[in-house]
Amino acid sequence: MLQMIDRKTGLLRTFFITDAHHHIGEDVDGNENIPVGNNGSYDISKRLGEDVIEKLKASSSRYNIFEEGPIATIDGCEIKEENHDLIDQFVVFPMKDKFRDDGEITYSKSNENISRWVNSEEHGKRLLGFGRVDPDDIKKLER
């Protein structure tokens, strides 16, 4: 969440930021993106947030960064400045990953991996999951 003070009016503006196109998993070429860890989604978001905040502080923009105390809450979870990521939530879905041809339903294991991340206690408030469907397997979609 990004909070900024309007220098002209003194009003506090709050921006809730969602990454609406985010792949997690491991693709067939071995590229991997997971929410946690070095260069994971959250790490990249944190570094991006630090860059944005640094640029805003140095700019003569109408808006100035607001840095006091807790920033906000998401469903009761307090986000503090020291562990703040710029992106509050990620809409996630599988890559064209190594599990896509699993002998059952195309992408079923990939979708299960997304479901596991989204339904975990650690990530459930930050990840909004979508599954992939192969149109050729539409009759198997009930699963």
C-alpha positions as a Python dict, from the first residue, in 0.01 Angstrom:
ca = {
    (1, 'M'): (0, 0, 0),
    (2, 'L'): (129, 339, -88),
    (3, 'Q'): (26, 640, 117),
    (4, 'M'): (105, 989, -3),
    (5, 'I'): (37, 1342, 118),
    (6, 'D'): (-98, 1589, -135),
    (7, 'R'): (135, 1889, -87),
    (8, 'K'): (-129, 2136, -206),
    (9, 'T'): (-424, 2018, 3),
    (10, 'G'): (-252, 1829, 286),
    (11, 'L'): (-487, 1534, 225),
    (12, 'L'): (-364, 1178, 271),
    (13, 'R'): (-411, 957, -36),
    (14, 'T'): (-399, 579, -2),
    (15, 'F'): (-326, 355, -299),
    (16, 'F'): (-394, -19, -273),
    (17, 'I'): (-189, -185, -548),
    (18, 'T'): (-267, -518, -716),
    (19, 'D'): (-44, -690, -972),
    (20, 'A'): (-312, -824, -1205),
    (21, 'H'): (-95, -1053, -1418),
    (22, 'H'): (145, -1262, -1216),
    (23, 'H'): (270, -1614, -1293),
    (24, 'I'): (400, -1845, -1022),
    (25, 'G'): (547, -2190, -1065),
    (26, 'E'): (829, -2335, -1271),
    (27, 'D'): (815, -2327, -1649),
    (28, 'V'): (947, -2585, -1892),
    (29, 'D'): (1274, -2390, -1936),
    (30, 'G'): (1349, -2407, -1563),
    (31, 'N'): (1254, -2045, -1487),
    (32, 'E'): (1092, -2029, -1147),
    (33, 'N'): (886, -1767, -970),
    (34, 'I'): (749, -1824, -622),
    (35, 'P'): (613, -1572, -373),
    (36, 'V'): (897, -1608, -120),
    (37, 'G'): (1275, -1622, -139),
    (38, 'N'): (1544, -1433, -322),
    (39, 'N'): (1389, -1276, -634),
    (40, 'G'): (1047, -1414, -542),
    (41, 'S'): (734, -1207, -593),
    (42, 'Y'): (748, -1044, -250),
    (43, 'D'): (1119, -966, -276),
    (44, 'I'): (1076, -798, -614),
    (45, 'S'): (777, -604, -482),
    (46, 'K'): (976, -485, -180),
    (47, 'R'): (1267, -367, -397),
    (48, 'L'): (1028, -198, -640),
    (49, 'G'): (858, -24, -348),
    (50, 'E'): (1193, 99, -215),
    (51, 'D'): (1279, 240, -560),
    (52, 'V'): (941, 412, -595),
    (53, 'I'): (963, 563, -245),
    (54, 'E'): (1319, 686, -310),
    (55, 'K'): (1212, 851, -637),
    (56, 'L'): (906, 1010, -477),
    (57, 'K'): (1115, 1153, -192),
    (58, 'A'): (1357, 1307, -443),
    (59, 'S'): (1089, 1447, -674),
    (60, 'S'): (916, 1781, -668),
    (61, 'S'): (588, 1606, -736),
    (62, 'R'): (260, 1732, -592),
    (63, 'Y'): (264, 1421, -373),
    (64, 'N'): (506, 1337, -94),
    (65, 'I'): (547, 993, 59),
    (66, 'F'): (377, 936, 396),
    (67, 'E'): (596, 733, 633),
    (68, 'E'): (444, 739, 979),
    (69, 'G'): (354, 427, 1174),
    (70, 'P'): (147, 141, 1042),
    (71, 'I'): (51, 185, 681),
    (72, 'A'): (-273, -10, 660),
    (73, 'T'): (-452, -332, 732),
    (74, 'I'): (-570, -606, 498),
    (75, 'D'): (-835, -818, 666),
    (76, 'G'): (-691, -728, 1006),
    (77, 'C'): (-325, -791, 913),
    (78, 'E'): (-120, -482, 987),
    (79, 'I'): (141, -381, 730),
    (80, 'K'): (425, -175, 877),
    (81, 'E'): (672, 44, 689),
    (82, 'E'): (972, -174, 773),
    (83, 'N'): (829, -477, 592),
    (84, 'H'): (616, -293, 338),
    (85, 'D'): (595, -419, -18),
    (86, 'L'): (462, -190, -288),
    (87, 'I'): (224, -453, -426),
    (88, 'D'): (-46, -555, -179),
    (89, 'Q'): (-197, -844, -372),
    (90, 'F'): (-107, -1054, -672),
    (91, 'V'): (-351, -1217, -916),
    (92, 'V'): (-163, -1542, -979),
    (93, 'F'): (-191, -1826, -1226),
    (94, 'P'): (39, -2101, -1355),
    (95, 'M'): (311, -2053, -1608),
    (96, 'K'): (329, -2286, -1907),
    (97, 'D'): (498, -2508, -1654),
    (98, 'K'): (658, -2848, -1629),
    (99, 'F'): (340, -2997, -1477),
    (100, 'R'): (101, -2893, -1754),
    (101, 'D'): (95, -3234, -1923),
    (102, 'D'): (38, -3452, -1618),
    (103, 'G'): (-154, -3737, -1783),
    (104, 'E'): (-481, -3628, -1623),
    (105, 'I'): (-630, -3290, -1701),
    (106, 'T'): (-396, -3050, -1872),
    (107, 'Y'): (-277, -2805, -1605),
    (108, 'S'): (-448, -2993, -1318),
    (109, 'K'): (-126, -3018, -1113),
    (110, 'S'): (-35, -2660, -1205),
    (111, 'N'): (-375, -2544, -1082),
    (112, 'E'): (-335, -2750, -764),
    (113, 'N'): (-3, -2574, -699),
    (114, 'I'): (-173, -2235, -735),
    (115, 'S'): (-450, -2352, -503),
    (116, 'R'): (-194, -2466, -245),
    (117, 'W'): (-27, -2122, -243),
    (118, 'V'): (-355, -1929, -239),
    (119, 'N'): (-507, -2138, 40),
    (120, 'S'): (-202, -2131, 265),
    (121, 'E'): (-225, -1930, 583),
    (122, 'E'): (98, -1748, 496),
    (123, 'H'): (-7, -1627, 150),
    (124, 'G'): (-386, -1644, 132),
    (125, 'K'): (-448, -1273, 190),
    (126, 'R'): (-194, -1163, -73),
    (127, 'L'): (-256, -1410, -356),
    (128, 'L'): (-574, -1426, -565),
    (129, 'G'): (-561, -1747, -768),
    (130, 'F'): (-681, -1831, -1116),
    (131, 'G'): (-644, -2167, -1286),
    (132, 'R'): (-561, -2247, -1646),
    (133, 'V'): (-789, -2450, -1867),
    (134, 'D'): (-699, -2617, -2194),
    (135, 'P'): (-1001, -2572, -2425),
    (136, 'D'): (-936, -2922, -2563),
    (137, 'D'): (-1001, -3059, -2212),
    (138, 'I'): (-1320, -2863, -2152),
    (139, 'K'): (-1523, -3182, -2094),
    (140, 'K'): (-1293, -3263, -1799),
    (141, 'L'): (-1338, -2919, -1644),
    (142, 'E'): (-1574, -3043, -1372),
    (143, 'R'): (-1276, -3157, -1164),
}
